[in-house]
Amino acid sequence: MAYDEAAVRAVITPHLEAAGLDLEQVKINNAGPKSSIAVVVDSDAGPTLDGLAEVARALSAAVDEADEVFGGQAFTLEVTTPGAERPLAEPRHWRRARGRQAAIELRDGTTLLARVGPLADDGTTVTVVLPGAKGAAPTTRDLDLGDVAAATVRVEFRRPNPQEMELSGITPGRVESGAEPEDLTGDDADEE
């Protein structure tokens, strides 16, 4: 039985929305008894391993109940994230990648290796930080997302330039994704 992507999406999307996750991609490998369905999800806070396991259980139960889509045939269901070198295809991807380095190809053939800065409120443009050449200060450039042919987050193996981070809107040394950093000095121990 060949699985229809639209039908699979219709079954799983409500469960992902309930878990606060965005469905990024469904990868279907129709290979008879070795068929597999990979569900790629993401969120602003980033899914946790426990959260992914819980969603996988919910999706498995939903799939078991949807005989009209899956026909009772055995397959492997995988729930995963886009990974470290994720594509930047939607405005939410650019927002989530703020402060990260990205390889960007523009429709005119220009390629850039830049740090992702703030996304405009209307989601149509993003500011990127271009590294300075040979000791020059980094600069910023506004990109219309319609001019981007392809973009992918890159893994960095060295510490980011603090000037680039500041221009991208990330204060060096600060945790940006939610709660304030914990006090690791132990000063709070006296208060207990």
N, C-alpha and C positions, 0 to 999 in steps of 0.2 A: 504494500500500500504506500503510495506517495503522499506525503503530508503537504497540505496547502498552508503557506505562510500566513495568509490573511486569517484563516480559520484558527490557526495556532495562536496568533496574536489576540484574537477575540476571546479565547479562553483564558489566557494568562494575564492580559493587561489589567483587568479589575483587581486582581490579587497584588500586582506590583504597585498599582496606585494606592491601594489600602496600606501597603508597607512604606509608602513615601518614596518609591523608586521610579526612575525614568527607564523605560525600555529603549535601549540604544540599538539593539540588533537581535534578530533571530537567525541563527545559522542552522539550516536543516540539511542533514546528510541522509538521503533516501537510499539505504543499502540493505533492503530486506531485513533479515533478522539482526543485522548489525547497524540499524538506523540510529541516528542520534539527533537530538535537538539541543543546541546550545543557546541559552538565553543570556544576553549581555545587558547588565543593568548598571545604573550609576545614580548618584544623588549629590546634592550640594555638600553634605557632610562626609560623603564617602561611605559605602556600605561596609559593615563590619563582618567578620567571618561568622559570628553567631547570627547576625541578621541574614546573611546569605543562606545559611543552613536552614533557618526558619522559613524563609521564602521558598527554598527548594522543597521543603516538606509540604507547604501549602500548594505549590504548583503541582507536585506529584499527586496530591489528593484531587485537585481540580482536573487533572489529566485523566485520572482513573474514572472520574464521573462522566467525562465527555467522550463516550463511545462513538458518537456520530462523527467526531473529528479524528480520533485516534484508532478506532476500529478494534480495540483490544490487542493490537499488535505490540510486541515488546520493542522497546527502544531505550536508549540511554538519554537521560535528561540532565543537563549540566547548567548550573547557574553561576555566572562569572562576572567579572568587571572588565572594562576596556583595557586594563593593564597600564603599565607605566608610560609607554610610548603610544598614547591614545590619539586618535584623530580629532581634529578640531573642525567640526562640520556645522555645528549649531551655535547660536549665540550663548546658550548655557555652557557649552564646552569652553568657550573663551573666558567666560566669567569664572569658571571653576579652575582654569589654568593660570590665573593671575599670579605673577611672580615666577612662573616656570619658563624655561627656554623652549622655543619652538622653531622647527624648520618650516618655512612658509614659502610656497610657490604662488606667485601672482599670475593672473591670466595673461599678462604681457610677456611672460617668460622670466621675469626677475625672480631671483631666489634670495631669501633673507634668513639669517639665523638671528633671532631676536628674542628678547624677554617679553612675555605678555604683560601688558599693563591693563588699565581699566577699560571696561566695555562701556560704551555710551548708554545712557538710560533707555534710548529707543532701540538698542540692540543692533544697530546697523553699522557702527564703526567701533574699532578697537585701537587703543594706543599701544604701540610696541616700542620697546627700548632697544636701540641699536648700539652694540658695543663700540667704544671709541677705538680707532686704529692707532696702534703704537703709542700708547700713553695719552691719547686725546680723550676727553670726557665723553661719556655716552650721550646719545641724543635720542629724542623721541620722534615718532612718526605716526600719524593717524592713518589707519587703513580702512577703507570701505570693505566690509565683509563680502560684498558682491564682486570685488576685484580679486578675491582669494580663490585660486584654483584648488589648492590642497594645503593642508597644514597638519603637522603632527608634533605633539609634545616630545621633547628629547630628554633623555636621562643625562644629568650632569655628574661628572666624576670629580669635580673640584668645587670648592666653595664659590657661590655666586658673588659677583662684584657688588659690594654694598651700595655703590652709586646707582647701579642698574636696578637693584632691588628697591631703592628709595624712589627712583623715577617710575617704577612700576606700581608704586603705591603701597609697597610692603615695607614696614619699618624693620630694618635688620635686627635680628635677635628677638623679635616678637612672634608669638604664636597667633595666627590670624583666624583659625577655623573654629571659633566658638569661645569657650571659657578662658578666663585669665589663666596664665601659667601658674602652677603650684609653687609655693614658697619652698625651695629646696635647702634653705639655710638652717632650718630647724628652729627659727626664732619663735614659732608658734607653740613649741613644746612647753614653754613656761606658762602659757595660758591655760593648759589643761589641768 
